[in-house]
Amino acid sequence: MAAKLIQVNSRISVMASQVAYIIAPEFKDYIEVHLLDGRVEVMECSRNRWNDKDRFETAVNDALKGE
């Protein structure tokens, strides 16, 4: 079910099928979610942005697999 909405931050949710890739820039306290239409949304993250990045990637992959 790729149409599942995944929350990026407190005001934006995106469909899993619209996520192109995400990056966690070095020495920054945020994660960038790049969408297929060219937009870049900034994801709010906690103290451990790598865990947040992994959790977001897992949510996208699970939605794309239909889980």
N, C-alpha and C positions, 0 to 999 in steps of 0.2 A: 504494500500500500504506500506508494511513493507520494501520495497526496497528504500525508501526515504533516501537520504543522509542528515545527520545533521552535521553541522560544530562543531568540538570540539575545535580547535584552528586555528591559521592562516595557518597551513600546513596540518591539518588532518580533514577529514570528514569521518563519519562512517555510515553504514546502520543501521537504527533503529532496525532492527531485530537481529543485532549482539551485541547490548548492553545488558550485563548481569545485571549490577547494577552500581550506582554511589555513591560516598561518598564524604563528605566535612570534611576532617580531622580537628579536633580541633586545633586552634592556627596556622593554615596554610593559606596561601593566594592563594590556588588553589583547584581544584576539581578533583578527580580521576574518570575517566570513565573506568570501567572494562568491557572487551569484552569477548564474549563466547570462543574465541580462546586462552584466557589467557593473552592477552596483556593488559596493563594499559596505557592509554593516559592521559596526564595532560591537563585539560581544563583551558584556560585563563579566569579569572573572573574579574569583576569590584569591586568596593568597597564593595558591598553587595553580598557575595558569596552565601548566602541562596536564594536570589532572582534568581541568575544565575542558581543554582541547580534546583530550582522549574521550571524555564523556560525551561531548558534542558529536565527535566523529562516530562513536558507537551508536548514538541515537539516529544519526543520518543513515548509517549502514543498516541498522535494524529495520528502519522504515522502508528502505529500498528493497530489503529482502522480504518484507511483508510480515515481520515479527511484531 
